[in-house]
């Protein structure tokens, strides 16, 4: 995750000023927006939909929150949430699926554009920022027959397998989608994981066809189906058990059986990560090795081994990071010890543990610096192994 820019630096640059000027011109000459592929006005997904296929928003039971309320309250400063979220009673979860007629789909951002309304469809709210509504001058506009959907274009492992993998598998399971074929328009895969996920999705459902699009292109289909979360705590995704099971089977079909057996105790190392590096990791790894732990540094090249090791593990120790999305493959009742810098607690993996019947134990280290690098007392982790 890049360091945040100051607000002043965000607006005093040529790109922002050009966007601002174009917004003023489009406000005066609306047809200009269609020519530029730029629709500065936003519209919420439900409001924009021609048809709402699923709207399953529900309250998260207070009992899921009360036992960990102190930890979750500390996470709220860093979690992405709506303004109206309160603990414990104001947390919502759920899923929504919408149908849009004659949209443009920006494959580079995953956004749906509605040229007939002159609007950009937004996941939340109606304010469209300059990153979402930049001009798309000169980008290919490719006509596609039938219905499409689009994954989130992301290099983040958590978002790839949770926001894309689980979301798309669940969407394909829904009877509301019907038996019609659907095209998954996507960018060129940038990693082995991304390619395996896309190819696995196509192999898992005969209705789904992959369509790799040129960089920056706009797909112009007859219609688009978009599945998005109905949560107001955006760190807590829907995890339908059937979709989670299918995700594991999808990767297993792509990779084949694991190359070697794995042990029941796993330490997921941050390795040479620039963000959230554990300064005294050597001391932590030495202590864990004495307690029978095997160390794994997750990379794109060893994804099959990651899945196999998480599947076999019964105790997992890791600093907070995207690699913990592999908890989707972990057997119920495993113990998960998640290590945080004192000033950056977040709760997505607590949520996954709750949904997957895993035992989550937070361990809080010292304060992190600007890059969230920090230290933790190995004795705290050792106590959590049996606490």
Secondary structure, 3 states (H helix, E strand, C coil): CCCCCCHHHHHCCHHHHHHHHHHHHHHHCCHHHHHHCCCCEEEEHHHHCCEEEEECCEECCCHHHHCCHHHHHHHCCCCCECCCCCCCCCCEECEEEEEEECCEEECCCCEEEECCCCEEEECCCCCCCCCCCCCCCCCCEEEEEEEEEECCCCCCHHHHHHHHHHHHHHHHHCHHHCCCCEEEEECCCCCHHHHHHHHHHHHHCCCEEEEECCCCCEEEEEEEEEEEECCCECCCCCCCHHHHHHHHHHHHHHHCCCCCCCCCEEEEECCCCCCCCECCHHHHHHHHHHCCCEEEECCHHHHHHHHHHHHHCCEEEEECCHHHHHHHHCCCCCEEEEEECCCCCCCHHHHHHHHHCCEEEEEECCCCCCCCCECCCHHHHHHHHHC
